[in-house]
Amino acid sequence: MVSVIERNKIEELDAMYDKRHGGPYDRGSADKYYGRAYEPHYFKKDSYNSDKVELANMTVEEIVAYTAGYEHQTETKDWGE
């Protein structure tokens, strides 16, 4: 469980990142939410409907944004199991 103070700090840090659908932050957050492994990537436009950029072709800033999205995601998908 994340405390209110920790949640506020995460929200403050999150404001630094572009959260567009398919971007590095969004993909990191989605991967964590759906229980997928840490695997930096993003899409040039919308997720799965545009070219995918893999880790080898990402900038340091893009990797940092993906990592922030992954680490700051505090909820996970309830698969009903």
Distance bins in CASP14 RR format, pairs under 12 A and 6 or more apart:
PFRMAT RR
TARGET T0000
AUTHOR 0000-0000-0000
RMODE 2
METHOD distances of the structure
MODEL  1
1 7 0 0 0 0 1 0 0 0 0 0 0
1 74 0 0 0 0 1 0 0 0 0 0 0
1 75 0 0 0 0 0 1 0 0 0 0 0
2 8 0 0 0 0 1 0 0 0 0 0 0
2 9 0 0 0 0 1 0 0 0 0 0 0
2 10 1 0 0 1 0 0 0 0 0 0 0
2 11 0 0 0 0 0 1 0 0 0 0 0
2 71 0 0 0 0 0 1 0 0 0 0 0
2 72 0 0 0 0 1 0 0 0 0 0 0
2 73 0 0 0 0 0 1 0 0 0 0 0
2 74 1 0 1 0 0 0 0 0 0 0 0
2 75 0 0 0 0 1 0 0 0 0 0 0
3 9 0 0 0 0 1 0 0 0 0 0 0
3 10 0 0 0 0 0 1 0 0 0 0 0
3 74 0 0 0 0 0 1 0 0 0 0 0
4 10 0 0 0 0 0 1 0 0 0 0 0
4 11 0 0 0 0 0 1 0 0 0 0 0
5 11 0 0 0 0 0 1 0 0 0 0 0
5 12 0 0 0 0 0 1 0 0 0 0 0
6 12 0 0 0 0 0 1 0 0 0 0 0
6 13 0 0 0 0 0 1 0 0 0 0 0
6 71 0 0 0 0 0 1 0 0 0 0 0
6 72 0 0 0 0 0 1 0 0 0 0 0
6 74 0 0 0 0 1 0 0 0 0 0 0
7 13 0 0 0 0 0 1 0 0 0 0 0
7 14 0 0 0 0 0 1 0 0 0 0 0
7 72 0 0 0 0 1 0 0 0 0 0 0
7 74 1 0 0 1 0 0 0 0 0 0 0
7 75 0 0 0 0 0 1 0 0 0 0 0
8 14 0 0 0 0 0 1 0 0 0 0 0
8 15 0 0 0 0 0 1 0 0 0 0 0
9 15 0 0 0 0 0 1 0 0 0 0 0
9 16 0 0 0 0 0 1 0 0 0 0 0
9 72 0 0 0 0 1 0 0 0 0 0 0
9 74 0 0 0 0 0 1 0 0 0 0 0
10 16 0 0 0 0 0 1 0 0 0 0 0
10 17 0 0 0 0 0 1 0 0 0 0 0
10 29 0 0 0 0 0 1 0 0 0 0 0
10 68 0 0 0 0 1 0 0 0 0 0 0
10 69 0 0 0 0 1 0 0 0 0 0 0
10 71 0 0 0 0 1 0 0 0 0 0 0
10 72 1 0 1 0 0 0 0 0 0 0 0
10 73 0 0 0 0 1 0 0 0 0 0 0
10 74 1 0 0 1 0 0 0 0 0 0 0
10 75 0 0 0 0 0 1 0 0 0 0 0
11 17 0 0 0 0 0 1 0 0 0 0 0
11 19 0 0 0 0 0 1 0 0 0 0 0
11 68 0 0 0 0 0 1 0 0 0 0 0
11 72 0 0 0 0 1 0 0 0 0 0 0
11 74 0 0 0 0 0 1 0 0 0 0 0
12 68 0 0 0 0 0 1 0 0 0 0 0
12 72 0 0 0 0 0 1 0 0 0 0 0
13 25 0 0 0 0 0 1 0 0 0 0 0
13 64 0 0 0 0 0 1 0 0 0 0 0
13 65 0 0 0 0 0 1 0 0 0 0 0
13 67 0 0 0 0 0 1 0 0 0 0 0
13 68 1 0 0 1 0 0 0 0 0 0 0
13 69 0 0 0 0 1 0 0 0 0 0 0
13 71 0 0 0 0 1 0 0 0 0 0 0
13 72 1 0 0 1 0 0 0 0 0 0 0
14 25 1 0 0 1 0 0 0 0 0 0 0
14 26 0 0 0 0 0 1 0 0 0 0 0
14 28 0 0 0 0 0 1 0 0 0 0 0
14 29 0 0 0 0 1 0 0 0 0 0 0
14 65 0 0 0 0 0 1 0 0 0 0 0
14 68 1 0 0 1 0 0 0 0 0 0 0
14 69 1 0 0 1 0 0 0 0 0 0 0
14 71 0 0 0 0 0 1 0 0 0 0 0
14 72 1 0 1 0 0 0 0 0 0 0 0
14 73 0 0 0 0 0 1 0 0 0 0 0
14 74 0 0 0 0 0 1 0 0 0 0 0
15 25 0 0 0 0 0 1 0 0 0 0 0
15 68 0 0 0 0 0 1 0 0 0 0 0
15 72 0 0 0 0 0 1 0 0 0 0 0
16 25 0 0 0 0 1 0 0 0 0 0 0
16 61 0 0 0 0 0 1 0 0 0 0 0
16 64 0 0 0 0 1 0 0 0 0 0 0
16 65 0 0 0 0 1 0 0 0 0 0 0
16 68 1 0 0 1 0 0 0 0 0 0 0
16 69 0 0 0 0 0 1 0 0 0 0 0
16 72 0 0 0 0 0 1 0 0 0 0 0
17 23 0 0 0 0 1 0 0 0 0 0 0
17 24 1 0 0 1 0 0 0 0 0 0 0
17 25 1 0 1 0 0 0 0 0 0 0 0
17 26 0 0 0 0 1 0 0 0 0 0 0
17 27 0 0 0 0 0 1 0 0 0 0 0
17 28 0 0 0 0 0 1 0 0 0 0 0
17 29 0 0 0 0 1 0 0 0 0 0 0
17 42 0 0 0 0 0 1 0 0 0 0 0
17 61 0 0 0 0 1 0 0 0 0 0 0
17 62 0 0 0 0 0 1 0 0 0 0 0
17 64 0 0 0 0 1 0 0 0 0 0 0
17 65 1 0 1 0 0 0 0 0 0 0 0
17 66 0 0 0 0 1 0 0 0 0 0 0
17 67 0 0 0 0 0 1 0 0 0 0 0
17 68 1 0 1 0 0 0 0 0 0 0 0
17 69 1 0 0 1 0 0 0 0 0 0 0
17 70 0 0 0 0 0 1 0 0 0 0 0
17 71 0 0 0 0 0 1 0 0 0 0 0
17 72 0 0 0 0 1 0 0 0 0 0 0
18 24 0 0 0 0 1 0 0 0 0 0 0
18 25 1 0 0 1 0 0 0 0 0 0 0
18 26 0 0 0 0 1 0 0 0 0 0 0
18 27 0 0 0 0 0 1 0 0 0 0 0
18 42 0 0 0 0 0 1 0 0 0 0 0
18 61 0 0 0 0 0 1 0 0 0 0 0
18 62 0 0 0 0 1 0 0 0 0 0 0
18 64 0 0 0 0 0 1 0 0 0 0 0
18 65 1 0 0 1 0 0 0 0 0 0 0
18 66 0 0 0 0 0 1 0 0 0 0 0
18 68 0 0 0 0 0 1 0 0 0 0 0
18 69 0 0 0 0 0 1 0 0 0 0 0
19 25 1 0 1 0 0 0 0 0 0 0 0
19 26 1 0 1 0 0 0 0 0 0 0 0
19 27 0 0 0 0 0 1 0 0 0 0 0
19 28 0 0 0 0 0 1 0 0 0 0 0
19 29 0 0 0 0 1 0 0 0 0 0 0
19 30 0 0 0 0 0 1 0 0 0 0 0
19 42 0 0 0 0 0 1 0 0 0 0 0
19 65 0 0 0 0 1 0 0 0 0 0 0
19 66 0 0 0 0 0 1 0 0 0 0 0
19 68 0 0 0 0 0 1 0 0 0 0 0
19 69 0 0 0 0 1 0 0 0 0 0 0
19 72 0 0 0 0 0 1 0 0 0 0 0
19 73 0 0 0 0 0 1 0 0 0 0 0
20 26 1 0 0 1 0 0 0 0 0 0 0
20 27 0 0 0 0 0 1 0 0 0 0 0
20 29 0 0 0 0 0 1 0 0 0 0 0
20 42 0 0 0 0 1 0 0 0 0 0 0
20 43 0 0 0 0 1 0 0 0 0 0 0
20 44 0 0 0 0 0 1 0 0 0 0 0
20 45 0 0 0 0 1 0 0 0 0 0 0
20 46 0 0 0 0 1 0 0 0 0 0 0
20 47 0 0 0 0 1 0 0 0 0 0 0
20 50 0 0 0 0 0 1 0 0 0 0 0
20 65 0 0 0 0 0 1 0 0 0 0 0
21 27 0 0 0 0 1 0 0 0 0 0 0
21 29 0 0 0 0 0 1 0 0 0 0 0
21 30 0 0 0 0 1 0 0 0 0 0 0
21 42 0 0 0 0 0 1 0 0 0 0 0
21 43 0 0 0 0 1 0 0 0 0 0 0
21 44 0 0 0 0 0 1 0 0 0 0 0
21 45 0 0 0 0 1 0 0 0 0 0 0
21 46 1 0 1 0 0 0 0 0 0 0 0
21 47 1 0 0 1 0 0 0 0 0 0 0
21 48 0 0 0 0 0 1 0 0 0 0 0
21 49 0 0 0 0 1 0 0 0 0 0 0
21 50 0 0 0 0 0 1 0 0 0 0 0
22 28 0 0 0 0 1 0 0 0 0 0 0
22 29 0 0 0 0 0 1 0 0 0 0 0
22 30 0 0 0 0 1 0 0 0 0 0 0
22 31 0 0 0 0 0 1 0 0 0 0 0
22 41 0 0 0 0 1 0 0 0 0 0 0
22 42 1 0 1 0 0 0 0 0 0 0 0
22 43 1 0 1 0 0 0 0 0 0 0 0
22 44 0 0 0 0 1 0 0 0 0 0 0
22 45 1 0 0 1 0 0 0 0 0 0 0
22 46 1 0 0 1 0 0 0 0 0 0 0
22 47 1 0 1 0 0 0 0 0 0 0 0
22 48 0 0 0 0 1 0 0 0 0 0 0
22 49 0 0 0 0 1 0 0 0 0 0 0
22 50 1 0 0 1 0 0 0 0 0 0 0
22 51 0 0 0 0 0 1 0 0 0 0 0
22 52 0 0 0 0 1 0 0 0 0 0 0
22 53 0 0 0 0 1 0 0 0 0 0 0
22 62 0 0 0 0 0 1 0 0 0 0 0
22 65 0 0 0 0 0 1 0 0 0 0 0
22 66 0 0 0 0 0 1 0 0 0 0 0
22 69 0 0 0 0 0 1 0 0 0 0 0
23 29 0 0 0 0 1 0 0 0 0 0 0
23 30 0 0 0 0 1 0 0 0 0 0 0
23 31 0 0 0 0 0 1 0 0 0 0 0
23 40 0 0 0 0 0 1 0 0 0 0 0
23 41 0 0 0 0 1 0 0 0 0 0 0
23 42 1 0 1 0 0 0 0 0 0 0 0
23 43 1 0 0 1 0 0 0 0 0 0 0
23 44 0 0 0 0 1 0 0 0 0 0 0
23 45 0 0 0 0 1 0 0 0 0 0 0
23 46 0 0 0 0 1 0 0 0 0 0 0
23 47 1 0 0 1 0 0 0 0 0 0 0
23 50 0 0 0 0 0 1 0 0 0 0 0
23 51 0 0 0 0 0 1 0 0 0 0 0
23 52 0 0 0 0 0 1 0 0 0 0 0
23 53 0 0 0 0 1 0 0 0 0 0 0
23 58 0 0 0 0 0 1 0 0 0 0 0
23 61 0 0 0 0 0 1 0 0 0 0 0
23 62 0 0 0 0 1 0 0 0 0 0 0
23 65 1 0 0 1 0 0 0 0 0 0 0
23 66 0 0 0 0 1 0 0 0 0 0 0
23 68 0 0 0 0 0 1 0 0 0 0 0
23 69 0 0 0 0 1 0 0 0 0 0 0
24 30 0 0 0 0 0 1 0 0 0 0 0
24 31 0 0 0 0 0 1 0 0 0 0 0
24 39 0 0 0 0 0 1 0 0 0 0 0
24 40 1 0 0 1 0 0 0 0 0 0 0
24 41 1 0 0 1 0 0 0 0 0 0 0
24 42 1 0 1 0 0 0 0 0 0 0 0
24 43 0 0 0 0 1 0 0 0 0 0 0
24 44 0 0 0 0 0 1 0 0 0 0 0
24 47 0 0 0 0 0 1 0 0 0 0 0
24 52 0 0 0 0 0 1 0 0 0 0 0
24 53 0 0 0 0 1 0 0 0 0 0 0
24 54 0 0 0 0 0 1 0 0 0 0 0
24 55 0 0 0 0 0 1 0 0 0 0 0
24 57 0 0 0 0 0 1 0 0 0 0 0
24 58 1 0 0 1 0 0 0 0 0 0 0
24 59 0 0 0 0 1 0 0 0 0 0 0
24 60 0 0 0 0 0 1 0 0 0 0 0
24 61 0 0 0 0 1 0 0 0 0 0 0
24 62 1 0 1 0 0 0 0 0 0 0 0
24 63 1 0 0 1 0 0 0 0 0 0 0
24 64 0 0 0 0 1 0 0 0 0 0 0
24 65 1 1 0 0 0 0 0 0 0 0 0
24 66 1 0 1 0 0 0 0 0 0 0 0
24 67 0 0 0 0 1 0 0 0 0 0 0
24 68 0 0 0 0 1 0 0 0 0 0 0
24 69 0 0 0 0 1 0 0 0 0 0 0
24 70 0 0 0 0 1 0 0 0 0 0 0
25 31 0 0 0 0 0 1 0 0 0 0 0
25 32 0 0 0 0 0 1 0 0 0 0 0
25 40 0 0 0 0 0 1 0 0 0 0 0
25 41 0 0 0 0 0 1 0 0 0 0 0
25 42 0 0 0 0 1 0 0 0 0 0 0
25 61 0 0 0 0 0 1 0 0 0 0 0
25 62 0 0 0 0 1 0 0 0 0 0 0
25 63 0 0 0 0 0 1 0 0 0 0 0
25 64 0 0 0 0 1 0 0 0 0 0 0
25 65 1 0 1 0 0 0 0 0 0 0 0
25 66 1 0 0 1 0 0 0 0 0 0 0
25 67 0 0 0 0 1 0 0 0 0 0 0
25 68 1 0 0 1 0 0 0 0 0 0 0
25 69 1 0 1 0 0 0 0 0 0 0 0
25 70 0 0 0 0 1 0 0 0 0 0 0
25 71 0 0 0 0 0 1 0 0 0 0 0
25 72 0 0 0 0 1 0 0 0 0 0 0
25 73 0 0 0 0 1 0 0 0 0 0 0
26 32 0 0 0 0 0 1 0 0 0 0 0
26 33 0 0 0 0 0 1 0 0 0 0 0
26 41 0 0 0 0 0 1 0 0 0 0 0
26 42 1 0 0 1 0 0 0 0 0 0 0
26 43 0 0 0 0 1 0 0 0 0 0 0
26 45 0 0 0 0 0 1 0 0 0 0 0
26 46 0 0 0 0 0 1 0 0 0 0 0
26 47 1 0 0 1 0 0 0 0 0 0 0
26 62 0 0 0 0 0 1 0 0 0 0 0
26 65 0 0 0 0 1 0 0 0 0 0 0
26 66 0 0 0 0 1 0 0 0 0 0 0
26 68 0 0 0 0 0 1 0 0 0 0 0
26 69 1 0 0 1 0 0 0 0 0 0 0
26 70 0 0 0 0 0 1 0 0 0 0 0
26 72 0 0 0 0 0 1 0 0 0 0 0
26 73 0 0 0 0 0 1 0 0 0 0 0
27 33 0 0 0 0 0 1 0 0 0 0 0
27 34 0 0 0 0 0 1 0 0 0 0 0
27 36 0 0 0 0 1 0 0 0 0 0 0
27 38 0 0 0 0 0 1 0 0 0 0 0
27 39 0 0 0 0 1 0 0 0 0 0 0
27 40 1 0 0 1 0 0 0 0 0 0 0
27 41 1 0 1 0 0 0 0 0 0 0 0
27 42 1 0 1 0 0 0 0 0 0 0 0
27 43 1 0 0 1 0 0 0 0 0 0 0
27 44 0 0 0 0 0 1 0 0 0 0 0
27 46 0 0 0 0 0 1 0 0 0 0 0
27 47 1 0 0 1 0 0 0 0 0 0 0
27 48 0 0 0 0 0 1 0 0 0 0 0
27 52 0 0 0 0 1 0 0 0 0 0 0
27 53 0 0 0 0 1 0 0 0 0 0 0
27 54 0 0 0 0 0 1 0 0 0 0 0
27 55 0 0 0 0 0 1 0 0 0 0 0
27 58 0 0 0 0 0 1 0 0 0 0 0
27 62 0 0 0 0 1 0 0 0 0 0 0
27 63 0 0 0 0 0 1 0 0 0 0 0
27 65 0 0 0 0 1 0 0 0 0 0 0
27 66 1 0 0 1 0 0 0 0 0 0 0
27 67 0 0 0 0 0 1 0 0 0 0 0
27 68 0 0 0 0 0 1 0 0 0 0 0
27 69 0 0 0 0 1 0 0 0 0 0 0
27 70 0 0 0 0 1 0 0 0 0 0 0
27 73 0 0 0 0 0 1 0 0 0 0 0
28 34 0 0 0 0 1 0 0 0 0 0 0
28 35 0 0 0 0 0 1 0 0 0 0 0
28 36 0 0 0 0 1 0 0 0 0 0 0
28 37 0 0 0 0 0 1 0 0 0 0 0
28 38 1 0 0 1 0 0 0 0 0 0 0
28 39 0 0 0 0 1 0 0 0 0 0 0
28 40 1 0 0 1 0 0 0 0 0 0 0
28 41 0 0 0 0 1 0 0 0 0 0 0
28 42 0 0 0 0 1 0 0 0 0 0 0
28 43 0 0 0 0 0 1 0 0 0 0 0
28 47 0 0 0 0 0 1 0 0 0 0 0
28 55 0 0 0 0 0 1 0 0 0 0 0
28 58 0 0 0 0 0 1 0 0 0 0 0
28 62 0 0 0 0 0 1 0 0 0 0 0
28 63 0 0 0 0 0 1 0 0 0 0 0
28 64 0 0 0 0 0 1 0 0 0 0 0
28 65 0 0 0 0 1 0 0 0 0 0 0
28 66 1 0 1 0 0 0 0 0 0 0 0
28 67 1 0 0 1 0 0 0 0 0 0 0
28 68 0 0 0 0 1 0 0 0 0 0 0
28 69 1 0 1 0 0 0 0 0 0 0 0
28 70 1 0 1 0 0 0 0 0 0 0 0
28 71 0 0 0 0 1 0 0 0 0 0 0
28 72 0 0 0 0 1 0 0 0 0 0 0
28 73 1 0 0 1 0 0 0 0 0 0 0
29 35 0 0 0 0 0 1 0 0 0 0 0
29 36 0 0 0 0 0 1 0 0 0 0 0
29 38 0 0 0 0 0 1 0 0 0 0 0
29 42 0 0 0 0 0 1 0 0 0 0 0
29 47 0 0 0 0 0 1 0 0 0 0 0
29 65 0 0 0 0 0 1 0 0 0 0 0
29 66 0 0 0 0 1 0 0 0 0 0 0
29 67 0 0 0 0 0 1 0 0 0 0 0
29 68 0 0 0 0 1 0 0 0 0 0 0
29 69 1 0 1 0 0 0 0 0 0 0 0
29 70 1 0 0 1 0 0 0 0 0 0 0
29 71 0 0 0 0 1 0 0 0 0 0 0
29 72 1 0 0 1 0 0 0 0 0 0 0
29 73 1 0 1 0 0 0 0 0 0 0 0
29 74 0 0 0 0 1 0 0 0 0 0 0
29 75 0 0 0 0 1 0 0 0 0 0 0
29 76 0 0 0 0 0 1 0 0 0 0 0
29 77 0 0 0 0 0 1 0 0 0 0 0
30 36 1 0 0 1 0 0 0 0 0 0 0
30 39 0 0 0 0 0 1 0 0 0 0 0
30 41 0 0 0 0 0 1 0 0 0 0 0
30 42 0 0 0 0 0 1 0 0 0 0 0
30 43 0 0 0 0 0 1 0 0 0 0 0
30 47 1 0 0 1 0 0 0 0 0 0 0
30 48 0 0 0 0 0 1 0 0 0 0 0
30 66 0 0 0 0 0 1 0 0 0 0 0
30 69 0 0 0 0 1 0 0 0 0 0 0
30 70 0 0 0 0 1 0 0 0 0 0 0
30 73 0 0 0 0 1 0 0 0 0 0 0
30 75 0 0 0 0 0 1 0 0 0 0 0
30 76 0 0 0 0 0 1 0 0 0 0 0
30 77 0 0 0 0 1 0 0 0 0 0 0
31 37 1 0 0 1 0 0 0 0 0 0 0
31 38 1 0 0 1 0 0 0 0 0 0 0
31 39 1 0 0 1 0 0 0 0 0 0 0
31 40 0 0 0 0 1 0 0 0 0 0 0
31 41 0 0 0 0 1 0 0 0 0 0 0
31 42 0 0 0 0 0 1 0 0 0 0 0
31 47 0 0 0 0 0 1 0 0 0 0 0
31 66 0 0 0 0 1 0 0 0 0 0 0
31 67 0 0 0 0 0 1 0 0 0 0 0
31 69 0 0 0 0 1 0 0 0 0 0 0
31 70 1 0 0 1 0 0 0 0 0 0 0
31 71 0 0 0 0 0 1 0 0 0 0 0
31 73 0 0 0 0 1 0 0 0 0 0 0
31 76 0 0 0 0 0 1 0 0 0 0 0
31 77 0 0 0 0 0 1 0 0 0 0 0
32 38 1 0 0 1 0 0 0 0 0 0 0
32 39 0 0 0 0 0 1 0 0 0 0 0
32 66 0 0 0 0 0 1 0 0 0 0 0
32 67 0 0 0 0 0 1 0 0 0 0 0
32 68 0 0 0 0 0 1 0 0 0 0 0
32 69 1 0 0 1 0 0 0 0 0 0 0
32 70 1 0 1 0 0 0 0 0 0 0 0
32 71 1 0 0 1 0 0 0 0 0 0 0
32 72 0 0 0 0 1 0 0 0 0 0 0
32 73 1 1 0 0 0 0 0 0 0 0 0
32 74 0 0 0 0 1 0 0 0 0 0 0
32 75 0 0 0 0 1 0 0 0 0 0 0
32 76 1 0 0 1 0 0 0 0 0 0 0
32 77 0 0 0 0 1 0 0 0 0 0 0
33 69 0 0 0 0 1 0 0 0 0 0 0
33 70 0 0 0 0 1 0 0 0 0 0 0
33 72 0 0 0 0 0 1 0 0 0 0 0
33 73 1 0 1 0 0 0 0 0 0 0 0
33 74 0 0 0 0 1 0 0 0 0 0 0
33 75 1 0 0 1 0 0 0 0 0 0 0
33 76 1 0 1 0 0 0 0 0 0 0 0
33 77 1 0 1 0 0 0 0 0 0 0 0
33 78 0 0 0 0 0 1 0 0 0 0 0
33 79 0 0 0 0 0 1 0 0 0 0 0
34 47 0 0 0 0 0 1 0 0 0 0 0
34 70 0 0 0 0 0 1 0 0 0 0 0
34 73 0 0 0 0 1 0 0 0 0 0 0
34 75 0 0 0 0 0 1 0 0 0 0 0
34 76 1 0 0 1 0 0 0 0 0 0 0
34 77 1 0 1 0 0 0 0 0 0 0 0
34 78 0 0 0 0 0 1 0 0 0 0 0
34 79 0 0 0 0 1 0 0 0 0 0 0
35 70 0 0 0 0 0 1 0 0 0 0 0
35 73 0 0 0 0 1 0 0 0 0 0 0
35 75 0 0 0 0 0 1 0 0 0 0 0
35 76 1 0 0 1 0 0 0 0 0 0 0
35 77 1 0 0 1 0 0 0 0 0 0 0
35 78 0 0 0 0 0 1 0 0 0 0 0
35 79 0 0 0 0 1 0 0 0 0 0 0
36 70 0 0 0 0 1 0 0 0 0 0 0
36 73 0 0 0 0 0 1 0 0 0 0 0
36 76 0 0 0 0 0 1 0 0 0 0 0
36 77 0 0 0 0 1 0 0 0 0 0 0
37 70 0 0 0 0 1 0 0 0 0 0 0
38 55 0 0 0 0 0 1 0 0 0 0 0
38 63 0 0 0 0 0 1 0 0 0 0 0
38 66 0 0 0 0 1 0 0 0 0 0 0
38 67 1 0 0 1 0 0 0 0 0 0 0
38 68 0 0 0 0 0 1 0 0 0 0 0
38 69 0 0 0 0 0 1 0 0 0 0 0
38 70 1 0 1 0 0 0 0 0 0 0 0
38 71 0 0 0 0 1 0 0 0 0 0 0
38 73 0 0 0 0 0 1 0 0 0 0 0
39 52 0 0 0 0 0 1 0 0 0 0 0
39 54 0 0 0 0 1 0 0 0 0 0 0
39 55 1 0 0 1 0 0 0 0 0 0 0
39 56 0 0 0 0 0 1 0 0 0 0 0
39 58 0 0 0 0 0 1 0 0 0 0 0
39 63 0 0 0 0 0 1 0 0 0 0 0
39 66 0 0 0 0 1 0 0 0 0 0 0
39 67 0 0 0 0 0 1 0 0 0 0 0
39 70 0 0 0 0 1 0 0 0 0 0 0
40 52 0 0 0 0 0 1 0 0 0 0 0
40 53 0 0 0 0 1 0 0 0 0 0 0
40 54 0 0 0 0 1 0 0 0 0 0 0
40 55 1 0 1 0 0 0 0 0 0 0 0
40 56 0 0 0 0 1 0 0 0 0 0 0
40 57 0 0 0 0 0 1 0 0 0 0 0
40 58 1 0 1 0 0 0 0 0 0 0 0
40 59 0 0 0 0 0 1 0 0 0 0 0
40 60 0 0 0 0 0 1 0 0 0 0 0
40 61 0 0 0 0 0 1 0 0 0 0 0
40 62 1 0 0 1 0 0 0 0 0 0 0
40 63 1 0 1 0 0 0 0 0 0 0 0
40 64 0 0 0 0 1 0 0 0 0 0 0
40 65 0 0 0 0 1 0 0 0 0 0 0
40 66 1 0 1 0 0 0 0 0 0 0 0
40 67 1 0 0 1 0 0 0 0 0 0 0
40 68 0 0 0 0 0 1 0 0 0 0 0
40 69 0 0 0 0 0 1 0 0 0 0 0
40 70 0 0 0 0 1 0 0 0 0 0 0
40 71 0 0 0 0 0 1 0 0 0 0 0
41 47 0 0 0 0 0 1 0 0 0 0 0
41 48 0 0 0 0 0 1 0 0 0 0 0
41 51 0 0 0 0 0 1 0 0 0 0 0
41 52 1 0 1 0 0 0 0 0 0 0 0
41 53 1 0 0 1 0 0 0 0 0 0 0
41 54 1 0 1 0 0 0 0 0 0 0 0
41 55 1 0 0 1 0 0 0 0 0 0 0
41 56 0 0 0 0 1 0 0 0 0 0 0
41 57 0 0 0 0 1 0 0 0 0 0 0
41 58 1 0 0 1 0 0 0 0 0 0 0
41 62 0 0 0 0 1 0 0 0 0 0 0
41 63 0 0 0 0 1 0 0 0 0 0 0
41 65 0 0 0 0 0 1 0 0 0 0 0
41 66 1 0 0 1 0 0 0 0 0 0 0
41 67 0 0 0 0 0 1 0 0 0 0 0
41 70 0 0 0 0 0 1 0 0 0 0 0
42 48 0 0 0 0 0 1 0 0 0 0 0
42 50 0 0 0 0 1 0 0 0 0 0 0
42 51 0 0 0 0 1 0 0 0 0 0 0
42 52 1 0 0 1 0 0 0 0 0 0 0
42 53 1 0 1 0 0 0 0 0 0 0 0
42 54 0 0 0 0 1 0 0 0 0 0 0
42 55 0 0 0 0 1 0 0 0 0 0 0
42 57 0 0 0 0 1 0 0 0 0 0 0
42 58 1 0 0 1 0 0 0 0 0 0 0
42 59 0 0 0 0 0 1 0 0 0 0 0
42 61 0 0 0 0 0 1 0 0 0 0 0
42 62 1 0 0 1 0 0 0 0 0 0 0
42 63 0 0 0 0 1 0 0 0 0 0 0
42 65 0 0 0 0 1 0 0 0 0 0 0
42 66 1 0 0 1 0 0 0 0 0 0 0
42 67 0 0 0 0 0 1 0 0 0 0 0
42 69 0 0 0 0 0 1 0 0 0 0 0
42 70 0 0 0 0 0 1 0 0 0 0 0
43 49 1 0 0 1 0 0 0 0 0 0 0
43 50 1 0 1 0 0 0 0 0 0 0 0
43 51 1 0 0 1 0 0 0 0 0 0 0
43 52 1 0 1 0 0 0 0 0 0 0 0
43 53 1 0 0 1 0 0 0 0 0 0 0
43 54 0 0 0 0 0 1 0 0 0 0 0
43 58 0 0 0 0 0 1 0 0 0 0 0
43 62 0 0 0 0 0 1 0 0 0 0 0
43 66 0 0 0 0 0 1 0 0 0 0 0
44 50 1 0 1 0 0 0 0 0 0 0 0
44 51 1 0 1 0 0 0 0 0 0 0 0
44 52 1 0 0 1 0 0 0 0 0 0 0
44 53 1 0 0 1 0 0 0 0 0 0 0
44 54 0 0 0 0 0 1 0 0 0 0 0
44 57 0 0 0 0 0 1 0 0 0 0 0
44 58 0 0 0 0 0 1 0 0 0 0 0
44 62 0 0 0 0 0 1 0 0 0 0 0
45 51 1 0 0 1 0 0 0 0 0 0 0
45 52 0 0 0 0 0 1 0 0 0 0 0
45 53 0 0 0 0 0 1 0 0 0 0 0
46 52 0 0 0 0 0 1 0 0 0 0 0
47 53 0 0 0 0 0 1 0 0 0 0 0
51 57 0 0 0 0 0 1 0 0 0 0 0
52 58 0 0 0 0 0 1 0 0 0 0 0
53 59 0 0 0 0 1 0 0 0 0 0 0
53 62 1 0 0 1 0 0 0 0 0 0 0
53 63 0 0 0 0 0 1 0 0 0 0 0
53 65 0 0 0 0 0 1 0 0 0 0 0
53 66 0 0 0 0 0 1 0 0 0 0 0
54 62 0 0 0 0 0 1 0 0 0 0 0
54 63 0 0 0 0 0 1 0 0 0 0 0
54 66 0 0 0 0 0 1 0 0 0 0 0
55 62 0 0 0 0 1 0 0 0 0 0 0
55 63 1 0 0 1 0 0 0 0 0 0 0
55 66 0 0 0 0 1 0 0 0 0 0 0
55 67 0 0 0 0 0 1 0 0 0 0 0
56 62 0 0 0 0 0 1 0 0 0 0 0
56 63 0 0 0 0 0 1 0 0 0 0 0
57 63 0 0 0 0 0 1 0 0 0 0 0
58 64 0 0 0 0 1 0 0 0 0 0 0
58 65 0 0 0 0 1 0 0 0 0 0 0
58 66 1 0 0 1 0 0 0 0 0 0 0
58 67 0 0 0 0 0 1 0 0 0 0 0
59 65 0 0 0 0 1 0 0 0 0 0 0
59 66 0 0 0 0 0 1 0 0 0 0 0
60 66 0 0 0 0 0 1 0 0 0 0 0
60 67 0 0 0 0 0 1 0 0 0 0 0
61 67 0 0 0 0 0 1 0 0 0 0 0
61 68 0 0 0 0 0 1 0 0 0 0 0
62 68 0 0 0 0 0 1 0 0 0 0 0
62 69 0 0 0 0 0 1 0 0 0 0 0
63 69 0 0 0 0 0 1 0 0 0 0 0
63 70 0 0 0 0 0 1 0 0 0 0 0
64 70 0 0 0 0 0 1 0 0 0 0 0
64 71 0 0 0 0 0 1 0 0 0 0 0
64 72 0 0 0 0 0 1 0 0 0 0 0
65 71 0 0 0 0 0 1 0 0 0 0 0
65 72 0 0 0 0 0 1 0 0 0 0 0
66 72 0 0 0 0 0 1 0 0 0 0 0
66 73 0 0 0 0 0 1 0 0 0 0 0
67 73 0 0 0 0 0 1 0 0 0 0 0
70 76 0 0 0 0 0 1 0 0 0 0 0
END
